[in-house]
Amino acid sequence: MNLTNKQKHFLKSQAHALKPVVMVGSNGLTEGVVAEIENAINHHELIKVKIAAEERETKNLIAAAIVRETKAVQVQLIGSILTLYRPSEDKKIVLPK
Protein backbone atom coordinates (compact mmCIF):
# COMPACT_ATOMS: atom_id res chain seq x y z
CA MET A 1 0.00 0.00 0.00
CA ASN A 2 1.38 3.38 -0.98
CA LEU A 3 0.32 6.60 0.66
CA THR A 4 0.28 10.01 -0.97
CA ASN A 5 2.02 12.92 0.73
CA LYS A 6 -1.38 14.34 1.68
CA GLN A 7 -2.37 11.03 3.31
CA LYS A 8 0.95 10.82 5.19
CA HIS A 9 0.52 14.38 6.42
CA PHE A 10 -3.01 13.52 7.63
CA LEU A 11 -1.78 10.40 9.44
CA LYS A 12 1.10 12.32 11.05
CA SER A 13 -1.39 14.86 12.40
CA GLN A 14 -3.60 12.04 13.74
CA ALA A 15 -0.61 10.33 15.37
CA HIS A 16 0.79 13.47 16.98
CA ALA A 17 -1.06 13.01 20.28
CA LEU A 18 -0.52 9.25 20.45
CA LYS A 19 1.87 7.61 22.88
CA PRO A 20 3.93 4.54 21.91
CA VAL A 21 1.91 1.39 22.60
CA VAL A 22 4.73 -1.12 22.04
CA MET A 23 8.39 -0.89 22.94
CA VAL A 24 11.17 -2.85 21.24
CA GLY A 25 13.69 -3.38 24.05
CA SER A 26 17.23 -4.62 24.32
CA ASN A 27 16.22 -8.12 23.20
CA GLY A 28 15.37 -6.73 19.78
CA LEU A 29 12.46 -7.72 17.61
CA THR A 30 11.13 -10.97 19.07
CA GLU A 31 8.05 -12.97 18.09
CA GLY A 32 6.25 -11.65 21.17
CA VAL A 33 6.94 -8.04 20.20
CA VAL A 34 5.70 -8.66 16.65
CA ALA A 35 2.54 -10.27 18.07
CA GLU A 36 1.93 -7.24 20.31
CA ILE A 37 2.41 -4.89 17.34
CA GLU A 38 -0.04 -7.00 15.31
CA ASN A 39 -2.65 -6.85 18.09
CA ALA A 40 -2.24 -3.11 18.54
CA ILE A 41 -2.37 -2.28 14.84
CA ASN A 42 -5.41 -4.53 14.32
CA HIS A 43 -7.21 -2.67 17.07
CA HIS A 44 -6.08 0.92 16.40
CA GLU A 45 -4.93 1.06 12.72
CA LEU A 46 -2.45 3.84 13.59
CA ILE A 47 0.16 3.20 16.29
CA LYS A 48 3.53 4.33 17.53
CA VAL A 49 6.34 1.92 18.42
CA LYS A 50 9.37 2.94 20.47
CA ILE A 51 12.62 1.35 19.35
CA ALA A 52 15.26 1.30 22.09
CA ALA A 53 18.41 1.08 19.97
CA GLU A 54 21.43 3.37 20.09
CA GLU A 55 22.56 3.31 16.47
CA ARG A 56 20.52 4.95 13.72
CA GLU A 57 21.27 2.09 11.34
CA THR A 58 19.97 -0.45 13.88
CA LYS A 59 16.76 1.56 14.32
CA ASN A 60 16.27 1.67 10.56
CA LEU A 61 16.81 -2.10 10.26
CA ILE A 62 14.35 -2.84 13.09
CA ALA A 63 11.78 -0.45 11.57
CA ALA A 64 12.13 -2.13 8.17
CA ALA A 65 11.71 -5.56 9.77
CA ILE A 66 8.57 -4.42 11.62
CA VAL A 67 7.07 -3.04 8.40
CA ARG A 68 7.91 -6.27 6.55
CA GLU A 69 6.54 -8.56 9.29
CA THR A 70 3.30 -6.64 9.90
CA LYS A 71 2.68 -5.58 6.27
CA ALA A 72 2.00 -2.08 7.59
CA VAL A 73 3.00 1.26 6.11
CA GLN A 74 5.72 3.31 7.77
CA VAL A 75 4.28 6.79 8.18
CA GLN A 76 7.39 8.23 9.83
CA LEU A 77 10.43 7.42 11.93
CA ILE A 78 11.57 10.28 14.13
CA GLY A 79 14.29 9.54 16.65
CA SER A 80 13.29 6.28 18.27
CA ILE A 81 9.55 6.53 17.52
CA LEU A 82 8.13 4.62 14.54
CA THR A 83 4.61 5.45 13.37
CA LEU A 84 2.77 2.65 11.55
CA TYR A 85 -0.54 2.51 9.69
CA ARG A 86 -2.48 -0.48 8.40
CA PRO A 87 -6.19 -0.24 7.61
CA SER A 88 -8.49 -2.77 9.24
CA GLU A 89 -11.79 -4.11 7.99
CA ASP A 90 -13.63 -1.60 10.20
CA LYS A 91 -11.96 1.40 8.49
CA LYS A 92 -11.69 3.50 11.64
CA ILE A 93 -9.53 6.11 9.90
CA VAL A 94 -10.77 7.59 6.62
CA LEU A 95 -7.85 8.81 4.53
CA PRO A 96 -8.18 11.89 2.31
CA LYS A 97 -7.97 11.30 -1.44
C-alpha positions as CSV (number, residue, x, y, z in Angstrom):
1,M,0.0,0.0,0.0
2,N,1.4,3.4,-1.0
3,L,0.3,6.6,0.7
4,T,0.3,10.0,-1.0
5,N,2.0,12.9,0.7
6,K,-1.4,14.3,1.7
7,Q,-2.4,11.0,3.3
8,K,1.0,10.8,5.2
9,H,0.5,14.4,6.4
10,F,-3.0,13.5,7.6
11,L,-1.8,10.4,9.4
12,K,1.1,12.3,11.1
13,S,-1.4,14.9,12.4
14,Q,-3.6,12.0,13.7
15,A,-0.6,10.3,15.4
16,H,0.8,13.5,17.0
17,A,-1.1,13.0,20.3
18,L,-0.5,9.3,20.4
19,K,1.9,7.6,22.9
20,P,3.9,4.5,21.9
21,V,1.9,1.4,22.6
22,V,4.7,-1.1,22.0
23,M,8.4,-0.9,22.9
24,V,11.2,-2.8,21.2
25,G,13.7,-3.4,24.0
26,S,17.2,-4.6,24.3
27,N,16.2,-8.1,23.2
28,G,15.4,-6.7,19.8
29,L,12.5,-7.7,17.6
30,T,11.1,-11.0,19.1
31,E,8.0,-13.0,18.1
32,G,6.2,-11.7,21.2
33,V,6.9,-8.0,20.2
34,V,5.7,-8.7,16.6
35,A,2.5,-10.3,18.1
36,E,1.9,-7.2,20.3
37,I,2.4,-4.9,17.3
38,E,0.0,-7.0,15.3
39,N,-2.6,-6.8,18.1
40,A,-2.2,-3.1,18.5
41,I,-2.4,-2.3,14.8
42,N,-5.4,-4.5,14.3
43,H,-7.2,-2.7,17.1
44,H,-6.1,0.9,16.4
45,E,-4.9,1.1,12.7
46,L,-2.4,3.8,13.6
47,I,0.2,3.2,16.3
48,K,3.5,4.3,17.5
49,V,6.3,1.9,18.4
50,K,9.4,2.9,20.5
51,I,12.6,1.3,19.3
52,A,15.3,1.3,22.1
53,A,18.4,1.1,20.0
54,E,21.4,3.4,20.1
55,E,22.6,3.3,16.5
56,R,20.5,5.0,13.7
57,E,21.3,2.1,11.3
58,T,20.0,-0.4,13.9
59,K,16.8,1.6,14.3
60,N,16.3,1.7,10.6
61,L,16.8,-2.1,10.3
62,I,14.4,-2.8,13.1
63,A,11.8,-0.4,11.6
64,A,12.1,-2.1,8.2
65,A,11.7,-5.6,9.8
66,I,8.6,-4.4,11.6
67,V,7.1,-3.0,8.4
68,R,7.9,-6.3,6.6
69,E,6.5,-8.6,9.3
70,T,3.3,-6.6,9.9
71,K,2.7,-5.6,6.3
72,A,2.0,-2.1,7.6
73,V,3.0,1.3,6.1
74,Q,5.7,3.3,7.8
75,V,4.3,6.8,8.2
76,Q,7.4,8.2,9.8
77,L,10.4,7.4,11.9
78,I,11.6,10.3,14.1
79,G,14.3,9.5,16.6
80,S,13.3,6.3,18.3
81,I,9.5,6.5,17.5
82,L,8.1,4.6,14.5
83,T,4.6,5.5,13.4
84,L,2.8,2.7,11.5
85,Y,-0.5,2.5,9.7
86,R,-2.5,-0.5,8.4
87,P,-6.2,-0.2,7.6
88,S,-8.5,-2.8,9.2
89,E,-11.8,-4.1,8.0
90,D,-13.6,-1.6,10.2
91,K,-12.0,1.4,8.5
92,K,-11.7,3.5,11.6
93,I,-9.5,6.1,9.9
94,V,-10.8,7.6,6.6
95,L,-7.9,8.8,4.5
96,P,-8.2,11.9,2.3
97,K,-8.0,11.3,-1.4
